[in-house]
Amino acid sequence: MGIGGKVPGILKSTEETDEIIAIDGCALICAKKSPELAGFTVDKHIVLTELGMQKNKDLDLQESEVKEIMTRVENALSN
């Protein structure tokens, strides 16, 4: 992980961005914690399980499931 590993080029790119969006797969919020631990503020945060996606070890998702979650993510980001 670039930010968590404090990779200089990725940290510089992150510093220059207008907005940081973290999309987490579950309530452990690892994607949000990584930039925060590096001193960045996450501007928008989404947890996929809160949008109805079930966490499991099976990555065999149906295209309709992916489209539905993407619609929910887009709606959440537009707020």
Secondary structure in CASP SS format (residue, H / E / C, confidence):
PFRMAT SS
TARGET T0000
AUTHOR 0000-0000-0000
METHOD secondary structure of the structure
MODEL  1
M C 1.00
G C 1.00
I C 1.00
G C 1.00
G C 1.00
K C 1.00
V C 1.00
P H 1.00
G H 1.00
I H 1.00
L H 1.00
K H 1.00
S H 1.00
T H 1.00
E H 1.00
E C 1.00
T C 1.00
D C 1.00
E C 1.00
I C 1.00
I E 1.00
A E 1.00
I E 1.00
D E 1.00
G C 1.00
C C 1.00
A C 1.00
L C 1.00
I C 1.00
C H 1.00
A H 1.00
K H 1.00
K H 1.00
S H 1.00
P H 1.00
E H 1.00
L H 1.00
A C 1.00
G C 1.00
F C 1.00
T C 1.00
V C 1.00
D C 1.00
K E 1.00
H E 1.00
I E 1.00
V E 1.00
L H 1.00
T H 1.00
E H 1.00
L H 1.00
G C 1.00
M C 1.00
Q C 1.00
K C 1.00
N C 1.00
K C 1.00
D C 1.00
L C 1.00
D C 1.00
L C 1.00
Q C 1.00
E H 1.00
S H 1.00
E H 1.00
V H 1.00
K H 1.00
E H 1.00
I H 1.00
M H 1.00
T H 1.00
R H 1.00
V H 1.00
E H 1.00
N H 1.00
A H 1.00
L H 1.00
S H 1.00
N C 1.00
END
